[in-house]
Amino acid sequence: MNRIKVNLEKKQSKSYDIYIGQDILDRAGLLLAKNNWAARYIIVTDSNVETLHGNRVLENLRGMGIKTDMISFPAGEASKTMATALGVVERLTELGADRTSALIALGGGVVGDLTGFVASLYMRGIPCVQIPTTLLAQVDSSIGGKTGIDLPVGKNFLGTFCQPKGVFIDLAFLETLAPREFGNGLAEIVKYGVIDDAELLDSLEREIGTLRGDRKLLERIISKACRIKKGIVEIDETEKGLRRILNFGHTIGHAVEAESKYALSHGEAVAIGMTAAVLLSEKLKYLLTEDRERVVSLIGAAGLPGRIPPGMSTDGILSRTKQDKKKAGATVHFVLLKKPGMPFVNGGVPEDLVREVVEEMKR
Ligand SMILES: NC(=O)c1ccc[n+]([C@@H]2O[C@H](COP(=O)([O-])OP(=O)(O)OC[C@H]3O[C@@H](n4cnc5c(N)ncnc54)[C@H](O)[C@@H]3O)[C@@H](O)[C@H]2O)c1
């Protein structure tokens, strides 16, 4: 089992460990028992994960003498709401959860974000442990302490920064994950390779086709991805600066995802967004053509799309990029690339150029 420490230096008490391995639930239970974070735990999960893995995790923890209960809500982004959060709070009060209790987020990013959100507010804050079960949650959302729920006005509109006590990444959960969900995590892994790490980029170029079937390789790549995310979070815990480079591919990505009415998965949309970002970077003469081609071929090798569906409205995409809540003032921020491993935030991409790239990507 790999252990990666997330050092939040300003407040060491907020630092925590990420544990990564295959079938590590027993070890996770031992660490929960040993660490004494809480007198009892409540697993919060969604309906799919409850059926597939919930009882196994519950019984495992109970079998180690850890007082544990479980509550669940319907799976899917549509559940990431205040109503669900209040429903979870109601169940917690029925179970008698108090300040000596802690929550365990068992699931994908929806469960992780919503459970972290509730934990950060319940009785002014109780501890939360993350057990991510999707590839996206394992390499991205479970690390970094961003929690949130969606409002009609926008995704993740209400949220907190609240670091977990620990993150337990068990690769065994991925065996039941649908290929499209696996692709969502893969898109984020490709992003890390492109924005941060030449070694990861090389290794993905060689091995991305065999990743899912090769547990050792997968463990290595997930560990690498977690190290990259934790490195960025350590420098910029509350997304004031550097952490914004993690939005690489997400400006156009969010726009096409919403414009497709979520027919495109998040990973597919981010892949399209990364393609747009490298094309813009090339046209603005920041990025060499050969580097743009490298990124585009990796996206293809990952089985992710690089084209915008031809029927999608260019005006619709452009207007949605301006609505992206991550813009500051009137300027739409794009994370562009000077070369692999060297991203930067550019606030001044001319709209005509964005239009040209979108049109080109529809052909
Ligand atoms: N906090 C952050 O920093 C951060 C970062 C990225 C994304 N997010 C959030 O994460 C969410 C997306 O996360 P996601 O892609 O994990 O979606 P998700 O949580 O909806 O999970 C996707 C689907 O997979 C199912 N599932 C989960 N684990 C499974 C398993 N092991 N086997 C089979 N099915 C399983 C779920 O029930 C769900 O139907 C979004 O709400 C996004 O805003 C947060």
Ligand as a Chemical Component Dictionary entry (heavy atoms), coordinates in Angstrom:
data_LIG
# 
_chem_comp.id                   LIG 
_chem_comp.type                 NON-POLYMER 
_chem_comp.pdbx_formal_charge   0 
_chem_comp.three_letter_code    LIG 
# 
loop_
_chem_comp_atom.comp_id 
_chem_comp_atom.atom_id 
_chem_comp_atom.alt_atom_id 
_chem_comp_atom.type_symbol 
_chem_comp_atom.charge 
_chem_comp_atom.model_Cartn_x 
_chem_comp_atom.model_Cartn_y 
_chem_comp_atom.model_Cartn_z 
_chem_comp_atom.pdbx_ordinal 
LIG N1  N1  N 0  -14.169 18.392 -5.095  1  
LIG C1  C1  C 0  -13.438 18.430 -6.173  2  
LIG O1  O1  O 0  -12.285 18.882 -6.177  3  
LIG C2  C2  C 0  -13.979 17.862 -7.456  4  
LIG C3  C3  C 0  -13.130 17.641 -8.554  5  
LIG C4  C4  C 0  -13.659 17.061 -9.692  6  
LIG C5  C5  C 0  -15.016 16.710 -9.734  7  
LIG N2  N2  N 1  -15.808 16.943 -8.664  8  
LIG C6  C6  C 0  -17.228 16.560 -8.677  9  
LIG O2  O2  O 0  -17.291 15.146 -8.801  10 
LIG C7  C7  C 0  -18.543 14.804 -9.388  11 
LIG C8  C8  C 0  -18.308 13.756 -10.440 12 
LIG O3  O3  O 0  -17.740 12.630 -9.825  13 
LIG P1  P1  P 0  -17.885 11.171 -10.454 14 
LIG O4  O4  O 0  -17.491 11.226 -11.870 15 
LIG O5  O5  O -1 -17.194 10.245 -9.537  16 
LIG O6  O6  O 0  -19.472 10.982 -10.475 17 
LIG P2  P2  P 0  -20.492 10.181 -9.536  18 
LIG O7  O7  O 0  -20.164 10.342 -8.109  19 
LIG O8  O8  O 0  -21.856 10.577 -9.984  20 
LIG O9  O9  O 0  -20.233 8.675  -9.935  21 
LIG C9  C9  C 0  -20.518 8.270  -11.252 22 
LIG C10 C10 C 0  -21.412 7.041  -11.284 23 
LIG O10 O10 O 0  -20.624 5.908  -10.921 24 
LIG C11 C11 C 0  -21.300 5.168  -9.889  25 
LIG N3  N3  N 0  -20.251 4.503  -9.128  26 
LIG C12 C12 C 0  -19.436 5.021  -8.186  27 
LIG N4  N4  N 0  -18.510 4.123  -7.830  28 
LIG C13 C13 C 0  -18.761 3.001  -8.526  29 
LIG C14 C14 C 0  -18.139 1.731  -8.597  30 
LIG N5  N5  N 0  -17.052 1.450  -7.902  31 
LIG N6  N6  N 0  -18.669 0.804  -9.437  32 
LIG C15 C15 C 0  -19.764 1.110  -10.188 33 
LIG N7  N7  N 0  -20.378 2.297  -10.178 34 
LIG C16 C16 C 0  -19.875 3.232  -9.359  35 
LIG C17 C17 C 0  -22.110 6.194  -9.148  36 
LIG O11 O11 O 0  -23.165 5.614  -8.449  37 
LIG C18 C18 C 0  -22.574 7.091  -10.286 38 
LIG O12 O12 O 0  -23.698 6.533  -10.910 39 
LIG C19 C19 C 0  -19.135 16.085 -9.934  40 
LIG O13 O13 O 0  -20.206 16.483 -9.109  41 
LIG C20 C20 C 0  -18.006 17.092 -9.851  42 
LIG O14 O14 O 0  -18.461 18.401 -9.621  43 
LIG C21 C21 C 0  -15.313 17.497 -7.525  44 
# 
loop_
_chem_comp_bond.comp_id 
_chem_comp_bond.atom_id_1 
_chem_comp_bond.atom_id_2 
_chem_comp_bond.value_order 
_chem_comp_bond.pdbx_ordinal 
LIG N1  C1  SING 1  
LIG C1  O1  DOUB 2  
LIG C1  C2  SING 3  
LIG C2  C3  SING 4  
LIG C2  C21 DOUB 5  
LIG C3  C4  DOUB 6  
LIG C4  C5  SING 7  
LIG C5  N2  DOUB 8  
LIG N2  C6  SING 9  
LIG N2  C21 SING 10 
LIG C6  O2  SING 11 
LIG C6  C20 SING 12 
LIG O2  C7  SING 13 
LIG C7  C8  SING 14 
LIG C7  C19 SING 15 
LIG C8  O3  SING 16 
LIG O3  P1  SING 17 
LIG P1  O4  DOUB 18 
LIG P1  O5  SING 19 
LIG P1  O6  SING 20 
LIG O6  P2  SING 21 
LIG P2  O7  DOUB 22 
LIG P2  O8  SING 23 
LIG P2  O9  SING 24 
LIG O9  C9  SING 25 
LIG C9  C10 SING 26 
LIG C10 O10 SING 27 
LIG C10 C18 SING 28 
LIG O10 C11 SING 29 
LIG C11 N3  SING 30 
LIG C11 C17 SING 31 
LIG N3  C12 SING 32 
LIG N3  C16 SING 33 
LIG C12 N4  DOUB 34 
LIG N4  C13 SING 35 
LIG C13 C14 SING 36 
LIG C13 C16 DOUB 37 
LIG C14 N5  SING 38 
LIG C14 N6  DOUB 39 
LIG N6  C15 SING 40 
LIG C15 N7  DOUB 41 
LIG N7  C16 SING 42 
LIG C17 O11 SING 43 
LIG C17 C18 SING 44 
LIG C18 O12 SING 45 
LIG C19 O13 SING 46 
LIG C19 C20 SING 47 
LIG C20 O14 SING 48 
# 
